[in-house]
């Protein structure tokens, strides 16, 4: 794949995650090694990566994710309920909602869970520039997902389990000063490949010089 193809076809994979095919740990480690080249503010590199392959731990995390996802799906902000007044966009949103619901029931079966974390000096997140704080980690998470795609692994950026962050931290044995940023299900994907997703026209979202 060219860089442009990789960037435009790395999709959120839910229904097409292969739940039966084991994922070699070396592929995950390769993708993480690539991710470690992402930018880090002041070169602090405060990231940590939990790679969960144990069936029991994945099942427990899956239960938390399912509980949080069911609450989300019942809310008015659920993906499938958005843009109801736009027929074309509503169709896309309903497909997204269906795939979110599918993953809610299958998360515990996904072969690998990758949980990127950020270490801080104390248990409390520092006040102030949260964009700068999480900017030390989130570019590396996206790099992991791109690198995983390059070795034929599918991923999805999920954060719903953070509604029960403390319970997840107990399952994972995390110190109080290590904060979870996401839960990235990782598996081989079924089918051939992916294509670019529909997006708003650039002219509607780009502002030159001023709003």
C-alpha positions as CSV (number, residue, x, y, z in Angstrom):
1,X,0.0,0.0,0.0
2,X,1.0,3.6,-0.7
3,X,1.0,5.9,2.3
4,X,-2.1,7.6,0.9
5,X,-3.9,4.2,0.5
6,X,-3.0,3.2,4.1
7,X,-4.2,6.5,5.5
8,X,-7.5,6.5,3.6
9,X,-8.4,2.8,4.0
10,X,-7.6,2.2,7.7
11,X,-11.2,1.8,8.9
12,X,-12.9,1.0,12.2
13,X,-13.4,-2.8,12.0
14,X,-16.1,-4.3,14.1
15,X,-18.2,-6.9,12.2
16,X,-15.3,-8.0,10.1
17,X,-12.9,-8.9,13.0
18,X,-12.0,-12.6,12.8
19,X,-12.9,-13.9,16.2
20,X,-11.5,-17.4,15.5
21,X,-8.1,-16.8,14.1
22,X,-5.2,-16.4,16.6
23,X,-3.1,-13.3,16.2
24,X,0.7,-13.9,16.5
25,X,2.0,-11.7,19.3
26,X,4.9,-10.7,17.0
27,X,2.6,-8.9,14.7
28,X,1.2,-6.8,17.6
29,X,4.7,-6.1,18.8
30,X,5.8,-5.0,15.4
31,X,2.9,-2.5,15.2
32,X,3.7,-1.2,18.6
33,X,7.3,-0.8,17.7
34,X,6.2,1.4,14.8
35,X,3.8,3.3,17.2
36,X,6.7,4.2,19.5
37,X,8.1,6.5,16.7
38,X,5.1,8.8,17.1
39,X,5.7,12.3,18.5
40,X,5.8,12.7,22.3
41,X,5.7,16.1,24.0
42,X,9.2,17.0,25.2
43,X,10.2,13.4,24.3
44,X,8.7,12.3,27.6
45,X,7.4,9.0,26.2
46,X,5.0,8.4,29.2
47,X,3.1,5.8,27.2
48,X,2.4,2.2,28.3
49,X,0.7,-0.5,26.3
50,X,-1.2,-3.4,27.8
51,X,-1.6,-6.3,25.4
52,X,-4.4,-8.5,26.7
53,X,-4.5,-12.1,25.3
54,X,-5.6,-14.0,28.3
55,X,-9.2,-15.3,27.7
56,X,-10.4,-14.6,31.2
57,X,-9.2,-11.0,31.2
58,X,-10.6,-10.4,27.8
59,X,-14.0,-11.8,28.9
60,X,-14.0,-9.5,31.9
61,X,-13.2,-6.4,29.9
62,X,-15.8,-7.5,27.3
63,X,-18.5,-7.5,30.0
64,X,-17.5,-4.0,31.1
65,X,-17.6,-2.9,27.5
66,X,-20.9,-4.5,26.8
67,X,-22.5,-2.8,29.8
68,X,-21.2,0.6,28.8
69,X,-22.1,0.1,25.2
70,X,-25.7,-0.9,26.1
71,X,-26.1,2.3,28.0
72,X,-24.6,4.3,25.1
73,X,-27.0,2.6,22.6
74,X,-30.0,3.5,24.8
75,X,-28.9,7.2,24.8
76,X,-30.0,9.8,22.3
77,X,-26.4,10.3,21.3
78,X,-26.0,6.7,19.9
79,X,-24.4,6.7,16.5
80,X,-27.4,5.1,14.8
81,X,-29.7,7.9,16.0
82,X,-27.7,10.8,14.7
83,X,-28.5,12.9,11.6
84,X,-32.0,11.4,11.4
85,X,-33.1,14.4,9.3
86,X,-30.6,13.6,6.6
87,X,-31.6,10.4,4.7
88,X,-28.3,9.7,3.1
89,X,-26.2,10.3,6.2
90,X,-28.8,8.5,8.4
91,X,-28.3,5.3,6.4
92,X,-24.6,5.4,7.1
93,X,-25.2,6.2,10.8
94,X,-27.6,3.2,11.1
95,X,-24.9,0.9,9.7
96,X,-22.4,2.3,12.2
97,X,-24.9,1.8,15.0
98,X,-25.5,-1.8,14.0
99,X,-21.7,-2.5,14.0
100,X,-21.4,-0.9,17.4
101,X,-24.1,-3.2,18.8
102,X,-22.4,-6.2,17.3
103,X,-19.0,-5.4,18.9
104,X,-20.7,-4.8,22.2
105,X,-21.6,-8.5,22.3
106,X,-18.3,-9.8,20.8
107,X,-15.6,-7.7,22.5
108,X,-14.7,-10.4,24.9
109,X,-14.1,-12.8,22.0
110,X,-11.7,-10.6,20.1
111,X,-8.2,-12.3,20.2
112,X,-6.2,-9.3,21.4
113,X,-7.1,-6.2,23.3
114,X,-4.6,-3.3,23.2
115,X,-5.0,-0.7,25.9
116,X,-2.8,2.4,25.5
117,X,-2.1,4.2,28.8
118,X,-0.5,7.4,29.9
119,X,1.6,7.6,33.1
120,X,1.4,10.8,35.2
121,X,3.2,11.9,38.3
122,X,0.2,11.4,40.6
123,X,-3.1,9.6,40.5
124,X,-4.9,12.9,39.6
125,X,-4.7,14.1,36.1
126,X,-3.0,17.5,36.0
127,X,-5.2,20.6,35.5
128,X,-4.7,22.7,32.4
129,X,-3.9,21.7,28.9
130,X,-5.6,18.3,28.4
131,X,-5.0,18.5,24.7
132,X,-1.3,18.7,25.3
133,X,-1.4,15.9,27.9
134,X,-3.2,13.4,25.8
135,X,-1.3,14.5,22.7
136,X,1.6,12.7,24.2
137,X,-0.2,9.4,23.6
138,X,-3.0,9.6,21.0
139,X,-0.8,10.0,17.9
140,X,1.0,6.8,18.9
141,X,-2.4,5.0,19.2
142,X,-3.3,6.0,15.6
143,X,0.2,4.9,14.5
144,X,-0.5,1.5,16.0
145,X,-3.7,1.2,14.1
146,X,-2.1,2.1,10.9
147,X,0.8,-0.3,11.4
148,X,-1.7,-3.0,12.3
149,X,-3.5,-2.4,9.1
150,X,-0.3,-2.7,7.1
151,X,0.2,-6.3,8.5
152,X,-3.4,-7.2,7.7
153,X,-4.9,-6.7,11.2
154,X,-8.1,-4.9,11.8
155,X,-8.7,-2.5,14.7
156,X,-11.3,-0.2,16.2
157,X,-10.8,2.9,18.4
158,X,-13.1,2.4,21.3
159,X,-13.4,4.3,24.6
160,X,-16.8,3.2,26.0
161,X,-15.3,0.9,28.6
162,X,-13.9,4.0,30.3
163,X,-17.3,4.6,31.8
164,X,-16.1,1.9,34.1
165,X,-12.4,2.9,34.1
166,X,-11.8,2.0,37.7
167,X,-13.2,-1.5,37.3
168,X,-11.1,-2.0,34.2
169,X,-8.0,-0.8,36.1
170,X,-8.6,-3.4,38.8
171,X,-8.9,-6.1,36.2
172,X,-5.6,-4.9,34.6
173,X,-3.8,-4.3,37.9
174,X,-3.0,-0.7,36.9
175,X,-1.2,1.7,39.3
176,X,-3.3,4.8,40.2
177,X,-1.1,7.1,38.2
178,X,-1.6,5.1,34.9
179,X,-4.6,6.2,32.9
180,X,-6.3,4.3,30.1
181,X,-6.9,6.1,26.8
182,X,-8.8,3.5,24.8
183,X,-9.4,-0.1,24.2
184,X,-8.3,-1.2,20.7
185,X,-9.7,-4.7,19.7
186,X,-7.2,-6.3,17.3
187,X,-7.7,-9.2,15.0
188,X,-7.3,-10.4,11.5
189,X,-10.1,-9.1,9.4
190,X,-12.4,-11.0,7.0
191,X,-12.8,-10.1,3.4
192,X,-10.3,-8.6,1.0
193,X,-9.6,-4.9,1.9
194,X,-11.3,-1.6,2.7
195,X,-12.2,1.5,0.8
196,X,-12.3,5.2,1.8
197,X,-15.3,6.2,3.9
198,X,-17.8,8.9,2.9
199,X,-16.8,12.2,4.5
200,X,-18.0,15.8,4.5
201,X,-16.7,17.9,1.6
202,X,-13.4,19.6,2.4
203,X,-15.0,23.0,1.5
204,X,-17.5,22.6,4.4
205,X,-14.9,22.0,7.1
206,X,-11.8,24.0,5.9
207,X,-11.5,27.6,7.0
208,X,-8.7,29.7,5.5
209,X,-7.1,32.4,7.7
210,X,-10.3,33.0,9.7
211,X,-13.6,31.2,10.6
